[in-house]
């Protein structure tokens, strides 16, 4: 089972994303769309992964891609927990 819950807190300078569950090929597009929303708003992204039970290589790849995109735009990504 690939349970996933994502909560977003869109603040003035930061786009905070709280992820609970598993990050894998089955739900990577959902997470990518959410991260793209933060990127498109020109905000720094904070991802809280305290309750992530599993992340596969597609999830790691997405984090790296998001980092590179934000860095090229002078923004940051912070991964917590």
C-alpha positions in Angstrom: 0.0 0.0 0.0 1.3 3.4 -0.9 -0.2 5.8 1.6 0.6 9.4 1.2 -0.6 12.6 2.9 0.8 16.0 1.9 0.1 19.2 3.8 1.1 22.6 2.5 1.8 25.9 4.3 2.3 28.7 1.9 4.0 31.5 3.8 5.4 34.8 2.7 8.9 33.6 1.8 8.6 29.9 2.2 6.6 27.1 0.8 6.4 24.4 3.5 5.5 20.8 2.6 4.8 18.2 5.2 4.9 14.7 3.8 3.6 11.6 5.6 3.8 8.1 4.2 5.8 6.7 1.4 7.5 8.4 -1.6 7.8 6.2 -4.6 7.2 5.8 -8.3 3.4 5.5 -7.6 3.0 8.9 -6.2 6.1 10.9 -7.4 4.0 13.0 -9.8 1.7 14.2 -7.0 4.7 15.4 -5.0 6.5 16.9 -8.0 3.3 18.9 -8.8 3.3 20.3 -5.3 7.0 21.2 -5.3 6.6 22.8 -8.7 3.9 25.0 -7.2 6.4 26.3 -4.7 9.0 26.8 -7.4 6.6 28.7 -9.6 5.7 31.0 -6.8 9.4 31.9 -6.4 9.7 30.7 -2.8 12.2 28.7 -0.8 10.9 25.2 -0.1 11.0 23.5 3.3 10.1 19.8 3.3 9.4 18.1 6.6 10.0 14.3 6.2 9.5 13.3 9.8 6.8 10.9 9.0 8.2 9.6 5.7 8.5 5.8 6.1 10.1 5.1 2.7 11.6 7.0 -0.2 12.9 5.3 -3.4 15.3 6.5 -6.0 12.6 8.5 -7.8 12.0 10.5 -4.7 15.7 11.1 -4.1 16.0 12.2 -7.8 13.1 14.6 -7.4 14.8 16.2 -4.3 18.0 16.7 -6.3 16.1 18.1 -9.3 14.2 20.5 -7.0 17.5 21.6 -5.3 19.2 22.3 -8.7 16.2 24.3 -9.9 15.9 26.4 -6.8 19.7 27.0 -6.7 19.6 28.3 -10.2 16.9 30.7 -9.2 18.7 31.9 -6.0 16.3 30.0 -3.7 16.9 27.2 -1.2 15.5 23.8 -0.2 15.6 22.7 3.3 14.8 19.1 4.3 13.9 18.6 7.9 13.8 15.5 10.1 
